Amino acid sequence: MEAGGHAYPCFCSPQELSVARKVQQAAGRPPRYPGTCARLTPEQRAAKHAQGIKPTLRFRVPVGRDIVFEDMVRGPQRFRSDDIGDFVISRGDGSAAFFFSNAVDDALMGITQVLRGEDHLTNTPRQLLLLEALGMPAPQYGHIALIVGEDGSPLSKRHGSRSIRALCEEGILPLALTNHLARVGHTYESDAFMDLAELAAQFDTARLGRAPARHDAAQLLHWQKEAVARMSDAELWAWMRARTYQTRGHIQDWVPSGAEMAFVHTVRENIVMPLDAYLWAGNLYAPAEAFDPDARQVIQQAGAAFFRTAQDKLGATDFKAFTKELGAASGRKGKELFMPLRAALSGQLSDPECGGIWRNGPELARIWALLGTERVRDRLRAAEQCCELSA
């Protein structure tokens, strides 16, 4: 580049460059390098080198050029070379600057299309000039809108912005994240969950939006639930047991050996994140008398007689027959019948992690089958004793 006259060493200090920018701004001109070192003679450059000054290397931007390209997202773009100014392609320590290394890297890898954030739009004319000077092919560029928070401001930690690594460690599944990101700033004809091949086949740059795309954490959880629903019981168990839940330990500390697949089958429709599974394992395998305050209140309202009757009906052939007999014997139906049973069998109606109520817990028939007759009997007896102690 230097030998071909496309670049030259720049000996300007940071202080000199700062002064030049302030002078330009005071004069109402956009700040750009004034070309001081572009006019140095070979003798002057040699003298600078002799002083031990380590120069940067600046690209010599052609004068009076229009740099024109077709942006895949934003359409025709035009930049004046006179507005750019000579820019650094190699620092004083010899390391390459982003503009240079990025453009060369793409060319060497045969990249034909580049989609990136709109904050890189002004980099494009610089990189096109660099590739032209090097005789390298230029990719087609497209610049998409940046992702913002729900309030419209740039995405940041206060919006819950997290890294890919953090999302992975929390248990977000790769396809869930891919389905989410593919729709941030891009629309598909279908709202269905798709695999990588389908997402790629239906991707169209014409469907990329120009307006800032808003990050919606609820949408990510929607795709997470869709991804979880498509996993087998064995895959879900491997996903659940692969994590340590802070100081709590592992899910296998709760779920008895041999009951893993039955547990997954019972709770899978109520799982979005691995922590959900851990909490349900704690609920279902906690000591029989472990009731949360909401569950305890519902149990006490039902009364000891209800749970004594429930124990008497445990000889029923299945859960449906059990609830039919219990309903007839207790005169209860609907919520008055099933809510006390849920409180007794799961031990918990509220979610301590989010302060809400379990509105859609696992089906009671599945919980019944998972716990088995003896564990169910223990839970019902503990509920009866809870009522007696409060009397």
ZAMARGU-4260 file (C-alpha; in steps of 0.2 Angstrom, whole numbers, plus 5000, padded with zeros to 4 digits):
<rodrens>
0) 5000/5000/5000 | 5014/5012/5005 | 5025/5008/4990 | 5010/5010/4978 | 5007/5028/4985
5) 4991/5023/4993 | 4997/5025/5011 | 5010/5036/5020 | 5018/5037/5038 | 5010/5049/5050
10) 5020/5056/5064 | 5007/5068/5072 | 5005/5066/5090 | 4988/5064/5099 | 4990/5081/5105
15) 4992/5088/5088 | 4978/5079/5081 | 4967/5085/5095 | 4971/5103/5092 | 4967/5101/5073
20) 4950/5094/5077 | 4946/5108/5089 | 4951/5121/5076 | 4940/5113/5063 | 4925/5112/5074
25) 4928/5130/5079 | 4927/5134/5061 | 4911/5125/5058 | 4920/5111/5048 | 4918/5092/5051
30) 4934/5086/5060 | 4945/5075/5049 | 4964/5073/5047 | 4971/5089/5038 | 4984/5079/5028
35) 4999/5086/5037 | 5010/5072/5035 | 5004/5068/5017 | 5015/5083/5012 | 5031/5078/5020
40) 5046/5075/5009 | 5057/5059/5010 | 5070/5069/5019 | 5058/5075/5032 | 5051/5058/5035
45) 5069/5051/5037 | 5072/5065/5050 | 5056/5060/5060 | 5061/5042/5060 | 5079/5047/5066
50) 5070/5055/5081 | 5063/5038/5086 | 5045/5043/5082 | 5035/5028/5078 | 5022/5033/5065
55) 5005/5027/5061 | 5001/5022/5043 | 4987/5032/5035 | 4977/5028/5019 | 4978/5041/5006
60) 4960/5045/5002 | 4958/5050/4983 | 4952/5068/4981 | 4936/5073/4973 | 4928/5055/4972
65) 4911/5050/4974 | 4910/5033/4983 | 4893/5025/4977 | 4886/5008/4982 | 4870/4999/4984
70) 4865/4995/5002 | 4856/4978/5003 | 4844/4986/5016 | 4845/5005/5013 | 4847/5006/4994
75) 4858/5018/4985 | 4872/5026/4995 | 4884/5040/4991 | 4898/5047/5000 | 4911/5061/4996
80) 4929/5056/4998 | 4933/5074/5002 | 4922/5072/5018 | 4932/5057/5024 | 4950/5062/5027
85) 4965/5051/5027 | 4963/5037/5040 | 4974/5026/5050 | 4976/5008/5044 | 4991/5003/5055
90) 4995/5010/5072 | 5011/5015/5079 | 5015/4998/5087 | 5012/4990/5070 | 4995/4982/5073
95) 4982/4984/5060 | 4966/4995/5062 | 4949/4988/5061 | 4945/4996/5044 | 4959/4988/5036
100) 4960/4971/5044 | 4941/4968/5043 | 4940/4972/5024 | 4955/4962/5020 | 4949/4947/5031
105) 4932/4947/5022 | 4941/4947/5005 | 4953/4933/5009 | 4938/4922/5015 | 4928/4926/5000
110) 4914/4934/5009 | 4901/4940/4996 | 4888/4948/5008 | 4890/4958/5024 | 4875/4962/5035
115) 4880/4973/5050 | 4873/4987/5061 | 4870/5004/5054 | 4883/5011/5065 | 4896/5004/5053
120) 4888/5012/5038 | 4901/5026/5037 | 4915/5013/5038 | 4909/5006/5021 | 4916/5019/5009
125) 4933/5018/5018 | 4933/4999/5016 | 4928/5000/4998 | 4942/5012/4994 | 4954/5000/5003
130) 4949/4985/4993 | 4950/4995/4977 | 4968/5000/4981 | 4972/4982/4985 | 4964/4975/4970
135) 4953/4964/4980 | 4934/4960/4977 | 4922/4970/4988 | 4907/4961/4996 | 4889/4968/4995
140) 4885/4978/5011 | 4869/4979/5020 | 4866/4989/5036 | 4852/4985/5048 | 4845/4995/5062
145) 4852/4993/5079 | 4842/4984/5093 | 4835/4995/5106 | 4826/4992/5123 | 4807/4992/5125
150) 4808/5011/5129 | 4817/5014/5112 | 4834/5018/5119 | 4850/5009/5115 | 4850/4991/5122
155) 4860/4990/5138 | 4861/4981/5155 | 4847/4990/5162 | 4836/4983/5149 | 4842/4965/5154
160) 4854/4964/5140 | 4865/4949/5142 | 4879/4941/5132 | 4876/4925/5122 | 4887/4916/5135
165) 4876/4922/5149 | 4860/4916/5140 | 4868/4899/5137 | 4873/4897/5155 | 4855/4902/5160
170) 4848/4888/5149 | 4842/4897/5134 | 4842/4884/5120 | 4852/4888/5104 | 4837/4886/5092
175) 4826/4897/5104 | 4839/4911/5103 | 4841/4909/5084 | 4822/4910/5081 | 4821/4925/5092
180) 4836/4934/5084 | 4830/4930/5066 | 4815/4940/5069 | 4823/4955/5077 | 4822/4968/5063
185) 4816/4955/5051 | 4799/4948/5047 | 4795/4930/5041 | 4779/4925/5032 | 4777/4911/5045
190) 4777/4914/5064 | 4780/4895/5067 | 4796/4889/5075 | 4809/4884/5062 | 4825/4875/5062
195) 4841/4883/5055 | 4838/4877/5037 | 4820/4884/5037 | 4826/4900/5044 | 4839/4902/5031
200) 4828/4897/5017 | 4815/4910/5021 | 4827/4924/5025 | 4825/4939/5013 | 4835/4955/5014
205) 4819/4964/5007 | 4811/4959/5024 | 4824/4968/5034 | 4817/4984/5043 | 4825/5001/5043
210) 4818/5006/5059 | 4826/5001/5076 | 4821/4984/5081 | 4815/4982/5099 | 4821/4968/5110
215) 4806/4960/5119 | 4812/4947/5132 | 4795/4939/5132 | 4797/4934/5114 | 4813/4926/5118
220) 4804/4916/5132 | 4791/4911/5119 | 4803/4904/5107 | 4812/4895/5122 | 4795/4887/5127
225) 4793/4881/5109 | 4811/4874/5109 | 4808/4865/5125 | 4792/4857/5118 | 4802/4849/5104
230) 4815/4841/5115 | 4813/4822/5120 | 4812/4818/5138 | 4829/4811/5138 | 4836/4828/5130
235) 4826/4838/5143 | 4833/4828/5157 | 4851/4830/5151 | 4848/4849/5149 | 4841/4850/5167
240) 4854/4840/5176 | 4869/4849/5167 | 4867/4865/5178 | 4871/4869/5196 | 4857/4880/5203
245) 4868/4893/5213 | 4870/4886/5230 | 4855/4874/5229 | 4864/4860/5221 | 4858/4849/5206
250) 4841/4843/5201 | 4847/4825/5203 | 4848/4829/5222 | 4829/4829/5222 | 4823/4817/5209
255) 4825/4798/5214 | 4836/4787/5203 | 4825/4778/5191 | 4811/4792/5191 | 4820/4804/5180
260) 4809/4801/5164 | 4793/4800/5174 | 4798/4817/5182 | 4802/4825/5165 | 4786/4818/5158
265) 4776/4826/5172 | 4783/4843/5172 | 4789/4846/5154 | 4774/4857/5149 | 4777/4868/5164
270) 4796/4871/5160 | 4803/4886/5151 | 4820/4887/5160 | 4830/4874/5169 | 4827/4883/5186
275) 4808/4879/5183 | 4812/4861/5183 | 4823/4862/5199 | 4809/4871/5208 | 4796/4858/5203
280) 4808/4844/5208 | 4809/4853/5225 | 4790/4854/5226 | 4786/4837/5222 | 4800/4828/5232
285) 4800/4839/5247 | 4795/4832/5264 | 4777/4828/5264 | 4773/4842/5277 | 4782/4855/5267
290) 4768/4867/5262 | 4771/4885/5256 | 4760/4898/5265 | 4747/4899/5250 | 4746/4880/5250
295) 4744/4879/5269 | 4730/4892/5268 | 4720/4882/5255 | 4723/4866/5264 | 4716/4873/5281
300) 4701/4880/5272 | 4697/4863/5265 | 4698/4855/5282 | 4704/4839/5290 | 4689/4829/5285
305) 4692/4832/5267 | 4709/4824/5268 | 4703/4809/5278 | 4690/4806/5265 | 4703/4807/5252
310) 4714/4794/5260 | 4700/4782/5261 | 4697/4783/5242 | 4715/4779/5238 | 4710/4762/5233
315) 4702/4769/5217 | 4709/4762/5200 | 4715/4778/5194 | 4715/4797/5197 | 4699/4800/5188
320) 4690/4787/5198 | 4698/4794/5214 | 4692/4812/5211 | 4675/4806/5206 | 4673/4796/5222
325) 4681/4810/5233 | 4669/4823/5225 | 4654/4812/5228 | 4659/4808/5246 | 4664/4826/5250
330) 4651/4836/5241 | 4664/4846/5232 | 4668/4849/5214 | 4678/4860/5202 | 4690/4872/5211
335) 4684/4867/5228 | 4689/4849/5224 | 4705/4851/5214 | 4714/4866/5223 | 4716/4857/5240
340) 4722/4842/5231 | 4735/4852/5221 | 4741/4861/5237 | 4743/4844/5246 | 4751/4835/5232
345) 4763/4848/5226 | 4765/4857/5243 | 4766/4874/5234 | 4755/4886/5225 | 4766/4901/5224
350) 4782/4903/5215 | 4795/4910/5226 | 4806/4916/5211 | 4794/4928/5204 | 4781/4930/5217
355) 4767/4924/5207 | 4754/4909/5208 | 4756/4893/5199 | 4742/4896/5187 | 4746/4881/5176
360) 4754/4867/5186 | 4757/4850/5180 | 4741/4840/5178 | 4736/4832/5194 | 4734/4815/5186
365) 4752/4815/5181 | 4758/4821/5198 | 4747/4807/5206 | 4756/4794/5194 | 4773/4801/5198
370) 4772/4801/5217 | 4764/4784/5218 | 4750/4778/5231 | 4761/4778/5246 | 4769/4796/5244
375) 4751/4802/5239 | 4745/4795/5256 | 4759/4803/5265 | 4755/4820/5257 | 4736/4818/5261
380) 4740/4813/5279 | 4752/4828/5281 | 4738/4840/5275 | 4726/4832/5287 | 4738/4835/5302
385) 4741/4853/5295 | 4722/4856/5298 | 4722/4848/5315 | 4736/4859/5321 | 4728/4875/5316
390) 4711/4870/5324
</rodrens>
